């Protein structure tokens, strides 16, 4: 069962510049940053709030590390902006299977590793009214990663 909006992914050309905009404009701080080589992105997670299910909601800022990554291709076609919405679930495998059974294409046969050690999969945007949709099972409750909340340079 989907329990919350885990994050909204925003594609950007310059991660540092975009982080500074969100910091200066809204007061949001980087909770976690990392580079995901498999997905070809450098990212920053800005924590917005805690949620009643023990999780949290974030903005995920994504800068491609290579042009042939999914985010790199998306930026080339669409420019900066909202890339996807992610819903939190305690069981990404079970929920992905149930959604697949309803005729929605699930993009990964098996969930992959996402931000902060989470397990993720995506649903095809053509089956979700034009919205790339991610399902996320967090690695741990909202306490997140180690005290510095960072696993990459940022």
Backbone as JSON Lines, residues from 0, in Angstrom:
{"i":0,"aa":"X","n":[0.83,-1.18,0.0],"ca":[0.0,0.0,0.0],"c":[0.88,1.25,0.0]}
{"i":1,"aa":"X","n":[0.6,2.15,-0.9],"ca":[1.35,3.39,-0.96],"c":[0.94,4.27,0.22]}
{"i":2,"aa":"X","n":[1.94,4.82,0.92],"ca":[1.65,5.51,2.18],"c":[1.9,7.01,2.17]}
{"i":3,"aa":"X","n":[2.67,7.5,1.19],"ca":[3.02,8.93,1.22],"c":[3.69,9.32,-0.08]}
{"i":4,"aa":"X","n":[3.84,10.61,-0.27],"ca":[4.72,11.09,-1.32],"c":[6.12,11.06,-0.72]}
{"i":5,"aa":"X","n":[6.96,10.2,-1.25],"ca":[8.33,10.09,-0.75],"c":[9.15,11.28,-1.22]}
{"i":6,"aa":"X","n":[9.09,11.56,-2.52],"ca":[9.82,12.71,-3.05],"c":[9.29,13.11,-4.42]}
{"i":7,"aa":"X","n":[9.66,14.3,-4.79],"ca":[9.44,14.79,-6.14],"c":[10.81,15.02,-6.73]}
{"i":8,"aa":"X","n":[11.08,14.37,-7.86],"ca":[12.38,14.49,-8.53],"c":[12.37,15.67,-9.49]}
{"i":9,"aa":"X","n":[13.39,16.5,-9.37],"ca":[13.52,17.68,-10.22],"c":[14.85,17.59,-10.96]}
{"i":10,"aa":"X","n":[14.78,17.55,-12.28],"ca":[15.99,17.49,-13.1],"c":[16.57,18.89,-13.26]}
{"i":11,"aa":"X","n":[17.9,18.98,-13.17],"ca":[18.56,20.29,-13.29],"c":[19.9,20.13,-14.01]}
{"i":12,"aa":"X","n":[20.36,21.22,-14.6],"ca":[21.64,21.22,-15.29],"c":[22.8,21.42,-14.33]}
{"i":13,"aa":"X","n":[22.58,22.16,-13.23],"ca":[23.65,22.5,-12.28],"c":[23.14,22.27,-10.87]}
{"i":14,"aa":"X","n":[23.54,21.15,-10.28],"ca":[23.05,20.78,-8.96],"c":[23.37,21.83,-7.91]}
{"i":15,"aa":"X","n":[24.6,22.31,-7.88],"ca":[24.98,23.28,-6.85],"c":[24.16,24.56,-6.94]}
{"i":16,"aa":"X","n":[23.97,25.04,-8.14],"ca":[23.18,26.26,-8.35],"c":[21.72,26.04,-7.94]}
{"i":17,"aa":"X","n":[21.17,24.87,-8.26],"ca":[19.79,24.57,-7.93],"c":[19.62,24.4,-6.42]}
{"i":18,"aa":"X","n":[20.56,23.73,-5.76],"ca":[20.53,23.61,-4.3],"c":[20.53,25.0,-3.68]}
{"i":19,"aa":"X","n":[21.38,25.87,-4.17],"ca":[21.46,27.23,-3.61],"c":[20.13,27.97,-3.78]}
{"i":20,"aa":"X","n":[19.46,27.8,-4.92],"ca":[18.15,28.42,-5.11],"c":[17.18,27.96,-4.02]}
{"i":21,"aa":"X","n":[17.08,26.65,-3.79],"ca":[16.14,26.13,-2.8],"c":[16.53,26.54,-1.38]}
{"i":22,"aa":"X","n":[17.81,26.66,-1.13],"ca":[18.29,27.11,0.19],"c":[17.92,28.58,0.38]}
{"i":23,"aa":"X","n":[18.28,29.43,-0.57],"ca":[18.06,30.87,-0.44],"c":[16.58,31.25,-0.5]}
{"i":24,"aa":"X","n":[15.82,30.55,-1.32],"ca":[14.42,30.91,-1.53],"c":[13.5,30.34,-0.46]}
{"i":25,"aa":"X","n":[13.69,29.08,-0.1],"ca":[12.76,28.41,0.8],"c":[13.37,27.98,2.13]}
{"i":26,"aa":"X","n":[14.68,28.08,2.26],"ca":[15.34,27.68,3.49],"c":[15.58,26.18,3.59]}
{"i":27,"aa":"X","n":[15.39,25.44,2.5],"ca":[15.62,24.0,2.53],"c":[17.11,23.71,2.52]}
{"i":28,"aa":"X","n":[17.52,22.73,3.32],"ca":[18.92,22.33,3.39],"c":[19.09,20.92,2.83]}
{"i":29,"aa":"X","n":[20.29,20.62,2.39],"ca":[20.59,19.28,1.89],"c":[20.62,18.31,3.06]}
{"i":30,"aa":"X","n":[19.8,17.3,2.99],"ca":[19.75,16.24,3.99],"c":[20.72,15.13,3.63]}
{"i":31,"aa":"X","n":[20.86,14.88,2.34],"ca":[21.7,13.78,1.86],"c":[22.11,14.09,0.42]}
{"i":32,"aa":"X","n":[23.33,13.72,0.07],"ca":[23.75,13.84,-1.33],"c":[24.57,12.61,-1.7]}
{"i":33,"aa":"X","n":[24.5,12.26,-2.97],"ca":[25.27,11.11,-3.45],"c":[25.34,11.15,-4.96]}
{"i":34,"aa":"X","n":[26.24,10.33,-5.49],"ca":[26.32,10.1,-6.92],"c":[25.92,8.66,-7.15]}
{"i":35,"aa":"X","n":[24.96,8.44,-8.04],"ca":[24.5,7.1,-8.38],"c":[25.05,6.79,-9.77]}
{"i":36,"aa":"X","n":[26.15,6.05,-9.81],"ca":[26.81,5.74,-11.08],"c":[25.92,4.92,-12.01]}
{"i":37,"aa":"X","n":[25.17,3.97,-11.44],"ca":[24.31,3.13,-12.25],"c":[23.28,3.97,-13.01]}
{"i":38,"aa":"X","n":[22.69,4.96,-12.34],"ca":[21.68,5.8,-12.97],"c":[22.28,7.04,-13.64]}
{"i":39,"aa":"X","n":[23.56,7.29,-13.44],"ca":[24.23,8.41,-14.09],"c":[23.77,9.76,-13.59]}
{"i":40,"aa":"X","n":[23.57,9.88,-12.26],"ca":[23.13,11.15,-11.68],"c":[23.9,11.5,-10.42]}
{"i":41,"aa":"X","n":[24.0,12.77,-10.21],"ca":[24.46,13.35,-8.95],"c":[23.21,13.97,-8.35]}
{"i":42,"aa":"X","n":[22.97,13.72,-7.07],"ca":[21.71,14.17,-6.5],"c":[21.86,14.76,-5.11]}
{"i":43,"aa":"X","n":[20.86,15.56,-4.75],"ca":[20.75,16.11,-3.4],"c":[19.31,15.91,-2.96]}
{"i":44,"aa":"X","n":[19.14,15.38,-1.76],"ca":[17.81,15.21,-1.17],"c":[17.61,16.32,-0.15]}
{"i":45,"aa":"X","n":[16.57,17.12,-0.35],"ca":[16.22,18.2,0.56],"c":[14.98,17.76,1.34]}
{"i":46,"aa":"X","n":[15.13,17.56,2.65],"ca":[14.03,17.05,3.46],"c":[13.03,18.17,3.7]}
{"i":47,"aa":"X","n":[11.76,17.85,3.42],"ca":[10.7,18.83,3.59],"c":[10.01,18.63,4.93]}
{"i":48,"aa":"X","n":[9.64,17.4,5.25],"ca":[8.94,17.14,6.51],"c":[8.96,15.66,6.85]}
{"i":49,"aa":"X","n":[8.64,15.38,8.11],"ca":[8.43,14.01,8.57],"c":[7.0,13.61,8.19]}
{"i":50,"aa":"X","n":[6.72,12.32,8.12],"ca":[5.37,11.86,7.81],"c":[4.86,10.94,8.9]}
{"i":51,"aa":"X","n":[3.56,10.74,8.95],"ca":[2.94,9.96,10.02],"c":[3.33,8.49,9.99]}
{"i":52,"aa":"X","n":[3.84,7.99,8.85],"ca":[4.21,6.58,8.78],"c":[5.67,6.34,9.15]}
{"i":53,"aa":"X","n":[6.33,7.37,9.68],"ca":[7.73,7.23,10.08],"c":[8.7,7.57,8.97]}
{"i":54,"aa":"X","n":[8.21,7.9,7.79],"ca":[9.07,8.29,6.68],"c":[9.23,9.8,6.63]}
{"i":55,"aa":"X","n":[9.57,10.29,5.48],"ca":[9.73,11.72,5.27],"c":[9.4,12.03,3.82]}
{"i":56,"aa":"X","n":[9.24,13.31,3.53],"ca":[9.05,13.76,2.16],"c":[10.21,14.67,1.79]}
{"i":57,"aa":"X","n":[10.67,14.53,0.55],"ca":[11.86,15.23,0.08],"c":[11.62,15.86,-1.3]}
{"i":58,"aa":"X","n":[12.48,16.79,-1.64],"ca":[12.72,17.17,-3.02],"c":[14.02,16.5,-3.39]}
{"i":59,"aa":"X","n":[14.06,15.85,-4.52],"ca":[15.27,15.2,-5.01],"c":[15.74,15.98,-6.24]}
{"i":60,"aa":"X","n":[16.87,16.63,-6.12],"ca":[17.45,17.39,-7.23],"c":[18.43,16.48,-7.95]}
{"i":61,"aa":"X","n":[18.28,16.39,-9.27],"ca":[19.05,15.43,-10.07],"c":[19.82,16.13,-11.18]}
{"i":62,"aa":"X","n":[21.13,15.97,-11.19],"ca":[21.98,16.46,-12.26],"c":[22.62,15.25,-12.94]}
{"i":63,"aa":"X","n":[22.48,15.13,-14.27],"ca":[23.1,13.98,-14.93],"c":[24.62,14.06,-14.89]}
{"i":64,"aa":"X","n":[25.26,12.9,-14.76],"ca":[26.72,12.85,-14.82],"c":[27.18,12.45,-16.22]}
{"i":65,"aa":"X","n":[26.23,12.04,-17.04],"ca":[26.54,11.71,-18.43],"c":[25.29,11.95,-19.28]}
{"i":66,"aa":"X","n":[25.52,12.33,-20.54],"ca":[24.42,12.69,-21.43],"c":[23.5,11.53,-21.75]}
{"i":67,"aa":"X","n":[24.03,10.3,-21.73],"ca":[23.21,9.14,-22.1],"c":[22.4,8.56,-20.94]}
{"i":68,"aa":"X","n":[22.45,9.19,-19.77],"ca":[21.63,8.72,-18.65],"c":[20.18,9.1,-18.91]}
{"i":69,"aa":"X","n":[19.25,8.44,-18.2],"ca":[17.83,8.75,-18.37],"c":[17.55,10.23,-18.07]}
{"i":70,"aa":"X","n":[18.15,10.76,-17.02],"ca":[17.93,12.16,-16.67],"c":[18.6,13.08,-17.69]}
{"i":71,"aa":"X","n":[19.77,12.7,-18.19],"ca":[20.45,13.49,-19.22],"c":[19.62,13.58,-20.48]}
{"i":72,"aa":"X","n":[19.06,12.47,-20.91],"ca":[18.2,12.46,-22.11],"c":[16.93,13.27,-21.87]}
{"i":73,"aa":"X","n":[16.36,13.14,-20.68],"ca":[15.14,13.86,-20.35],"c":[15.4,15.37,-20.36]}
{"i":74,"aa":"X","n":[16.52,15.81,-19.77],"ca":[16.87,17.24,-19.76],"c":[17.07,17.77,-21.16]}
{"i":75,"aa":"X","n":[17.73,17.0,-22.02],"ca":[17.97,17.44,-23.39],"c":[16.65,17.66,-24.13]}
{"i":76,"aa":"X","n":[15.66,16.85,-23.83],"ca":[14.37,16.94,-24.51],"c":[13.44,17.98,-23.88]}
{"i":77,"aa":"X","n":[13.43,18.05,-22.53],"ca":[12.42,18.83,-21.82],"c":[12.94,20.06,-21.08]}
{"i":78,"aa":"X","n":[14.25,20.12,-20.83],"ca":[14.78,21.19,-19.99],"c":[14.53,20.91,-18.52]}
{"i":79,"aa":"X","n":[14.91,21.84,-17.69],"ca":[14.79,21.66,-16.25],"c":[13.33,21.62,-15.81]}
{"i":80,"aa":"X","n":[13.08,20.87,-14.75],"ca":[11.74,20.82,-14.19],"c":[11.43,19.51,-13.51]}
{"i":81,"aa":"X","n":[10.16,19.33,-13.18],"ca":[9.71,18.12,-12.49],"c":[9.94,16.92,-13.41]}
{"i":82,"aa":"X","n":[10.68,15.96,-12.91],"ca":[11.03,14.76,-13.67],"c":[10.12,13.58,-13.29]}
{"i":83,"aa":"X","n":[9.84,13.41,-11.99],"ca":[9.01,12.29,-11.55],"c":[8.45,12.55,-10.16]}
{"i":84,"aa":"X","n":[7.47,11.74,-9.79],"ca":[6.94,11.72,-8.44],"c":[7.15,10.32,-7.89]}
{"i":85,"aa":"X","n":[7.5,10.25,-6.61],"ca":[7.77,8.95,-5.98],"c":[6.85,8.75,-4.78]}
{"i":86,"aa":"X","n":[6.26,7.57,-4.72],"ca":[5.41,7.21,-3.6],"c":[6.12,6.21,-2.72]}
{"i":87,"aa":"X","n":[6.03,6.41,-1.41],"ca":[6.62,5.5,-0.45],"c":[5.73,4.3,-0.21]}
{"i":88,"aa":"X","n":[6.36,3.16,0.01],"ca":[5.66,1.91,0.3],"c":[6.55,1.04,1.18]}
{"i":89,"aa":"X","n":[5.94,0.26,2.02],"ca":[6.7,-0.68,2.84],"c":[7.14,-1.9,2.04]}
{"i":90,"aa":"X","n":[6.53,-2.11,0.86],"ca":[6.79,-3.32,0.07],"c":[6.83,-3.0,-1.42]}
{"i":91,"aa":"X","n":[7.96,-2.52,-1.89],"ca":[8.06,-2.14,-3.3],"c":[7.82,-3.34,-4.21]}
{"i":92,"aa":"X","n":[8.28,-4.51,-3.82],"ca":[8.08,-5.71,-4.64],"c":[6.59,-6.05,-4.78]}
{"i":93,"aa":"X","n":[5.9,-6.1,-3.65],"ca":[4.49,-6.46,-3.66],"c":[3.63,-5.43,-4.36]}
{"i":94,"aa":"X","n":[3.88,-4.15,-4.09],"ca":[3.09,-3.11,-4.73],"c":[3.36,-3.03,-6.22]}
{"i":95,"aa":"X","n":[4.62,-3.21,-6.63],"ca":[4.93,-3.22,-8.06],"c":[4.22,-4.38,-8.76]}
{"i":96,"aa":"X","n":[4.2,-5.55,-8.13],"ca":[3.52,-6.71,-8.72],"c":[2.01,-6.46,-8.82]}
{"i":97,"aa":"X","n":[1.42,-5.89,-7.78],"ca":[-0.02,-5.62,-7.8],"c":[-0.37,-4.59,-8.87]}
{"i":98,"aa":"X","n":[0.47,-3.58,-9.03],"ca":[0.24,-2.56,-10.05],"c":[0.44,-3.14,-11.44]}
{"i":99,"aa":"X","n":[1.45,-4.0,-11.6],"ca":[1.68,-4.68,-12.88],"c":[0.46,-5.52,-13.25]}
{"i":100,"aa":"X","n":[-0.13,-6.19,-12.26],"ca":[-1.32,-7.01,-12.5],"c":[-2.51,-6.18,-12.98]}
{"i":101,"aa":"X","n":[-2.47,-4.88,-12.75],"ca":[-3.54,-3.98,-13.21],"c":[-3.26,-3.43,-14.6]}
{"i":102,"aa":"X","n":[-2.17,-3.91,-15.23],"ca":[-1.88,-3.51,-16.59],"c":[-0.92,-2.35,-16.75]}
{"i":103,"aa":"X","n":[-0.31,-1.91,-15.67],"ca":[0.66,-0.82,-15.73],"c":[2.05,-1.41,-15.9]}
{"i":104,"aa":"X","n":[2.79,-0.89,-16.86],"ca":[4.15,-1.39,-17.09],"c":[5.09,-0.93,-15.97]}
{"i":105,"aa":"X","n":[5.78,-1.89,-15.37],"ca":[6.81,-1.64,-14.36],"c":[8.14,-1.73,-15.1]}
{"i":106,"aa":"X","n":[8.97,-0.7,-14.98],"ca":[10.16,-0.6,-15.82],"c":[11.3,-1.53,-15.43]}
{"i":107,"aa":"X","n":[11.38,-1.96,-14.18],"ca":[12.45,-2.87,-13.76],"c":[11.83,-4.21,-13.37]}
{"i":108,"aa":"X","n":[12.41,-5.32,-13.82],"ca":[11.95,-6.63,-13.4],"c":[12.12,-6.83,-11.91]}
{"i":109,"aa":"X","n":[13.23,-6.34,-11.38],"ca":[13.54,-6.4,-9.96],"c":[13.88,-4.99,-9.49]}
{"i":110,"aa":"X","n":[13.42,-4.57,-8.31],"ca":[13.77,-3.23,-7.82],"c":[15.29,-3.05,-7.75]}
{"i":111,"aa":"X","n":[15.71,-1.81,-7.92],"ca":[17.12,-1.44,-7.88],"c":[17.41,-0.61,-6.64]}
{"i":112,"aa":"X","n":[18.69,-0.35,-6.42],"ca":[19.08,0.49,-5.3],"c":[18.93,1.95,-5.68]}
{"i":113,"aa":"X","n":[18.24,2.7,-4.83],"ca":[18.02,4.12,-5.04],"c":[18.72,4.95,-3.98]}
{"i":114,"aa":"X","n":[18.27,6.18,-3.82],"ca":[18.85,7.12,-2.86],"c":[18.84,6.57,-1.46]}
{"i":115,"aa":"X","n":[19.89,6.83,-0.73],"ca":[20.0,6.5,0.68],"c":[19.77,5.01,0.95]}
{"i":116,"aa":"X","n":[20.13,4.16,-0.03],"ca":[20.01,2.72,0.14],"c":[18.61,2.17,-0.02]}
{"i":117,"aa":"X","n":[17.7,2.98,-0.56],"ca":[16.32,2.53,-0.74],"c":[16.23,1.5,-1.87]}
{"i":118,"aa":"X","n":[15.07,0.86,-1.98],"ca":[14.77,-0.05,-3.1],"c":[13.71,0.63,-3.93]}
{"i":119,"aa":"X","n":[13.93,0.69,-5.26],"ca":[13.05,1.47,-6.13],"c":[12.68,0.73,-7.41]}
{"i":120,"aa":"X","n":[11.58,1.14,-7.99],"ca":[11.24,0.79,-9.36],"c":[10.41,1.94,-9.92]}
{"i":121,"aa":"X","n":[10.25,1.95,-11.23],"ca":[9.49,3.01,-11.89],"c":[8.34,2.41,-12.68]}
{"i":122,"aa":"X","n":[7.29,3.2,-12.84],"ca":[6.14,2.85,-13.65],"c":[6.18,3.69,-14.91]}
{"i":123,"aa":"X","n":[5.79,3.09,-16.03],"ca":[5.88,3.77,-17.32],"c":[4.96,4.99,-17.35]}
{"i":124,"aa":"X","n":[5.48,6.15,-17.74],"ca":[4.65,7.36,-17.75],"c":[3.44,7.27,-18.69]}
{"i":125,"aa":"X","n":[3.55,6.53,-19.77],"ca":[2.4,6.41,-20.69],"c":[1.23,5.67,-20.05]}
{"i":126,"aa":"X","n":[1.51,4.89,-19.01],"ca":[0.45,4.18,-18.3],"c":[-0.03,4.95,-17.07]}
{"i":127,"aa":"X","n":[0.62,6.08,-16.77],"ca":[0.32,6.87,-15.57],"c":[-0.03,8.32,-15.94]}
{"i":128,"aa":"X","n":[-0.77,8.48,-17.02],"ca":[-1.23,9.8,-17.46],"c":[-0.1,10.79,-17.65]}
{"i":129,"aa":"X","n":[1.01,10.31,-18.22],"ca":[2.13,11.17,-18.56],"c":[3.11,11.45,-17.43]}
{"i":130,"aa":"X","n":[2.93,10.8,-16.29],"ca":[3.79,11.06,-15.13],"c":[4.7,9.85,-14.87]}
{"i":131,"aa":"X","n":[6.02,10.06,-14.96],"ca":[6.95,9.02,-14.54],"c":[6.77,8.86,-13.04]}
{"i":132,"aa":"X","n":[6.46,7.64,-12.6],"ca":[6.13,7.38,-11.21],"c":[7.11,6.36,-10.64]}
{"i":133,"aa":"X","n":[7.62,6.67,-9.47],"ca":[8.59,5.8,-8.79],"c":[7.93,5.23,-7.54]}
{"i":134,"aa":"X","n":[8.24,3.98,-7.23],"ca":[7.84,3.36,-5.96],"c":[9.11,3.17,-5.14]}
{"i":135,"aa":"X","n":[9.06,3.53,-3.85],"ca":[10.24,3.55,-3.0],"c":[9.97,2.85,-1.68]}
{"i":136,"aa":"X","n":[10.85,1.92,-1.32],"ca":[10.88,1.38,0.04],"c":[12.17,1.89,0.67]}
{"i":137,"aa":"X","n":[12.03,2.7,1.7],"ca":[13.2,3.28,2.36],"c":[14.05,2.21,3.01]}
{"i":138,"aa":"X","n":[15.35,2.47,3.07],"ca":[16.28,1.53,3.71],"c":[16.06,1.5,5.21]}
{"i":139,"aa":"X","n":[15.76,2.66,5.78],"ca":[15.54,2.79,7.21],"c":[14.44,3.81,7.43]}
{"i":140,"aa":"X","n":[13.92,3.91,8.64],"ca":[12.95,4.96,8.92],"c":[13.54,6.35,8.66]}
{"i":141,"aa":"X","n":[12.76,7.38,8.86],"ca":[13.13,8.74,8.48],"c":[14.43,9.23,9.1]}
{"i":142,"aa":"X","n":[15.0,8.5,10.04],"ca":[16.28,8.92,10.62],"c":[17.35,9.01,9.55]}
{"i":143,"aa":"X","n":[17.16,8.28,8.44],"ca":[18.04,8.42,7.28],"c":[19.42,7.87,7.52]}
{"i":144,"aa":"X","n":[20.39,8.33,6.72],"ca":[21.76,7.82,6.8],"c":[22.48,8.37,8.03]}
{"i":145,"aa":"X","n":[23.77,8.2,8.05],"ca":[24.58,8.62,9.19],"c":[24.37,10.09,9.54]}
{"i":146,"aa":"X","n":[24.91,10.5,10.67],"ca":[24.67,11.83,11.2],"c":[24.97,12.95,10.23]}
{"i":147,"aa":"X","n":[25.96,12.79,9.35],"ca":[26.25,13.89,8.42],"c":[25.3,13.86,7.22]}
{"i":148,"aa":"X","n":[24.49,12.83,7.11],"ca":[23.48,12.71,6.06],"c":[24.07,12.84,4.66]}
{"i":149,"aa":"X","n":[25.3,12.43,4.48],"ca":[25.91,12.6,3.15],"c":[26.83,11.44,2.86]}
{"i":150,"aa":"X","n":[26.75,10.94,1.63],"ca":[27.67,9.89,1.22],"c":[28.47,10.31,0.0]}
{"i":151,"aa":"X","n":[28.42,11.57,-0.33],"ca":[29.16,12.07,-1.48],"c":[29.6,13.5,-1.21]}
{"i":152,"aa":"X","n":[30.52,13.95,-2.01],"ca":[30.99,15.32,-1.87],"c":[29.88,16.27,-2.26]}
{"i":153,"aa":"X","n":[29.6,17.22,-1.42],"ca":[28.64,18.28,-1.76],"c":[28.69,19.35,-0.74]}
